[in-house]
Amino acid sequence: MLSLKDLVNRVYRDKKCVAFDYEMVVADADNLFLRAMFAKQIPSGESDSKVWRMQIIIPRTRDCDSQVYTFVYEMPKLDVPLELIAGTGLRFFQLYLKEEVQTKSLLDFEIGELLKGM
């Protein structure tokens, strides 16, 4: 469960948090460290917004370049706890990862069928 102390590098404007990070070390992965960066999207001329942007960069590996994921989402009200904002963004990322895993599993199956008997 996320807690406020897990959210680092918080940036405040007029006593309201407008940006923060969540850092995650992935267990059972060789040195996989992820940083989810959250920033409030405030249009010019407005003082506040319910829209947040989360960006996660998965570092490059020997075989694959860095992967950048960006999600923009709107919270139901202005004064939502930061933990809920982070959890909402991470849930969007999790759902997308599930789709990506399914797509890559289908590709793996098709390549296996193509190369059967070789």
Contacts in CASP RR format, 6 or more apart in sequence:
PFRMAT RR
TARGET T0000
AUTHOR 0000-0000-0000
METHOD contacts of the structure
MODEL  1
MLSLKDLVNRVYRDKKCVAFDYEMVVADADNLFLRAMFAKQIPSGESDSK
VWRMQIIIPRTRDCDSQVYTFVYEMPKLDVPLELIAGTGLRFFQLYLKEE
VQTKSLLDFEIGELLKGM
2 22 0 8 1.000
2 83 0 8 1.000
2 86 0 8 1.000
2 87 0 8 1.000
3 83 0 8 1.000
4 81 0 8 1.000
4 82 0 8 1.000
4 83 0 8 1.000
6 22 0 8 1.000
6 83 0 8 1.000
6 86 0 8 1.000
7 20 0 8 1.000
7 21 0 8 1.000
7 22 0 8 1.000
7 82 0 8 1.000
7 83 0 8 1.000
7 86 0 8 1.000
8 20 0 8 1.000
8 21 0 8 1.000
8 22 0 8 1.000
8 23 0 8 1.000
9 19 0 8 1.000
9 20 0 8 1.000
9 21 0 8 1.000
10 17 0 8 1.000
10 19 0 8 1.000
10 20 0 8 1.000
10 82 0 8 1.000
11 17 0 8 1.000
11 18 0 8 1.000
11 19 0 8 1.000
11 20 0 8 1.000
12 18 0 8 1.000
14 47 0 8 1.000
16 48 0 8 1.000
17 40 0 8 1.000
17 82 0 8 1.000
18 39 0 8 1.000
18 40 0 8 1.000
18 42 0 8 1.000
19 37 0 8 1.000
19 38 0 8 1.000
19 39 0 8 1.000
19 40 0 8 1.000
20 38 0 8 1.000
20 82 0 8 1.000
20 86 0 8 1.000
21 35 0 8 1.000
21 36 0 8 1.000
21 37 0 8 1.000
21 38 0 8 1.000
22 35 0 8 1.000
22 36 0 8 1.000
22 38 0 8 1.000
22 86 0 8 1.000
22 90 0 8 1.000
23 33 0 8 1.000
23 34 0 8 1.000
23 35 0 8 1.000
23 36 0 8 1.000
24 33 0 8 1.000
24 34 0 8 1.000
24 35 0 8 1.000
24 36 0 8 1.000
25 32 0 8 1.000
25 33 0 8 1.000
26 32 0 8 1.000
26 33 0 8 1.000
26 34 0 8 1.000
32 58 0 8 1.000
32 59 0 8 1.000
33 59 0 8 1.000
34 56 0 8 1.000
34 57 0 8 1.000
34 58 0 8 1.000
35 56 0 8 1.000
35 57 0 8 1.000
36 54 0 8 1.000
36 55 0 8 1.000
36 56 0 8 1.000
36 86 0 8 1.000
36 89 0 8 1.000
36 90 0 8 1.000
36 93 0 8 1.000
37 54 0 8 1.000
37 55 0 8 1.000
37 56 0 8 1.000
38 52 0 8 1.000
38 53 0 8 1.000
38 54 0 8 1.000
38 85 0 8 1.000
38 86 0 8 1.000
38 89 0 8 1.000
39 52 0 8 1.000
39 53 0 8 1.000
40 48 0 8 1.000
40 49 0 8 1.000
40 51 0 8 1.000
40 52 0 8 1.000
40 53 0 8 1.000
41 49 0 8 1.000
41 51 0 8 1.000
41 52 0 8 1.000
41 53 0 8 1.000
41 72 0 8 1.000
42 48 0 8 1.000
42 49 0 8 1.000
43 49 0 8 1.000
48 78 0 8 1.000
50 74 0 8 1.000
50 75 0 8 1.000
50 76 0 8 1.000
50 77 0 8 1.000
50 78 0 8 1.000
50 80 0 8 1.000
51 72 0 8 1.000
51 73 0 8 1.000
51 74 0 8 1.000
51 75 0 8 1.000
52 72 0 8 1.000
52 73 0 8 1.000
52 74 0 8 1.000
52 75 0 8 1.000
52 85 0 8 1.000
52 88 0 8 1.000
52 89 0 8 1.000
53 70 0 8 1.000
53 71 0 8 1.000
53 72 0 8 1.000
54 70 0 8 1.000
54 71 0 8 1.000
54 72 0 8 1.000
54 73 0 8 1.000
54 86 0 8 1.000
54 89 0 8 1.000
54 90 0 8 1.000
54 92 0 8 1.000
54 93 0 8 1.000
55 68 0 8 1.000
55 69 0 8 1.000
55 70 0 8 1.000
55 71 0 8 1.000
56 68 0 8 1.000
56 69 0 8 1.000
56 93 0 8 1.000
57 66 0 8 1.000
57 67 0 8 1.000
57 68 0 8 1.000
57 69 0 8 1.000
58 66 0 8 1.000
58 67 0 8 1.000
58 68 0 8 1.000
58 69 0 8 1.000
59 66 0 8 1.000
60 66 0 8 1.000
69 93 0 8 1.000
69 96 0 8 1.000
71 89 0 8 1.000
71 92 0 8 1.000
71 93 0 8 1.000
71 96 0 8 1.000
73 88 0 8 1.000
73 89 0 8 1.000
73 92 0 8 1.000
75 84 0 8 1.000
75 85 0 8 1.000
75 88 0 8 1.000
END
